[in-house]
Amino acid sequence: MIFFETSKNKFFFLGFFVVISSLFITLVWLKFAPGKQELKIKAVALISDEAKSQVGDNLQNMKDSFSLGTEQIKNLQGELVKSQKQAELLDVTQKYLEAKQSSSTQENIK
């Protein structure tokens, strides 16, 4: 039987399944723990008003930075579109001038 064999694979899989099942049981216990809400309330009560205001200020700064970053991205996208249009216009102009030059040299040959 498998219980009487000594192999490294058996012990590895046994350890692996013990760790996975322990993690699963711990996560389920934490999810349904009755004292979870009480711990949150106690933790919030321990935070001072000054710390709460600093956290609020930091969050507002992060929001402002994020909105500024999105505006900068929009501006960069606009500049990218503009430079792409300029490159396309330059290509079209170059092709036009090459066509005009080749037609004028053909007229000069005739």
N, C-alpha and C positions, 0 to 999 in steps of 0.2 A: 504493500500500500504506500501511498504518498507520505503518510505520517512517519514512516520508518526510514525513509530515504534522507540522506544528508547531502543536499546540494545548495549551492549559493543562490541559485535562481529562486528556490522555494522561500528562502529567508528574505530575499530582496522583495519578492511579490508580497509576502506576508507583511513586511515593514511598510511597503507602499500602501497597501490596503488599510493598514492600521492608521497611518497618517491621514489618508483621505477620509476615512470614516470618522476620525476624531475631529477633523476640520468641519465636516458636514454637521456633526452633532453640536459643535461649538457655535457654528453660524445659526443653526436653528434655535438653539437656546438663547443666543443674543437677540434674535429677532422677536422671540416671544417672552423675553424676560420681563417680569412685572415691574422691576425697579428701574427700568431704562428711562422712563419719563421722569421719575423722581431725580435721577442723576442729572438729567438735563436741566431741570429747574434749579437744583442746588448749584450747578456749575454757572448758570446765568446769574444767580443771586450773588455769587462770589466776585463777579466782575464789577469793578468800580465804574462809576458814571464817566469818569475821565477816560478810562480805557475804552468804554463804549463809544464815546464821541470820537476818539482817535481812530477806532476801527471804522466808524461811519465816514470820517474824513478820508481815510485811506481808500475806502470803497468808492467814494465819489471821485477821488483822483484817478482811480483805475478806470472808472466809467468815462471820465473826461478824456483820458489818454486813449482809450479804445475808440471813442467817437472821433478824436483827432486823427488817429491812425486810419480809420475808414475814410475820412475826408481826404487824407493824403493819398490813399490808394485810388480813390476816384479821380483825383487830379492827375496822378501818374497814368492811369488808364486813358484819360483824355489826351494827355501828351503822347502816349504811345500810338493812339489812333491817328493823331495829327501827323506824327512822324511817318507812319505807314502811308498815309495819303500823300505826303510830300514825296516819299520814295516812289510811289506809283506814278505820280505826276512827272517826276524826273525821268522815269523810264519811258513814259509815253512821249515826253518832249524829245528825249534822245532818239527814240525810234523815228519820230517825225522829222527831226533834223537829218538823220541818216538817210531817210527816204528822199527828202528834198535834195540833199546833196547828191545822191546817186542819180536822181532824175535830172538835176542840172548838169551833171557831168555827161550824161547820155545826150542831152540836148546840145552840149558843146561839141560832142563827137560828131553829131550829124551835121 
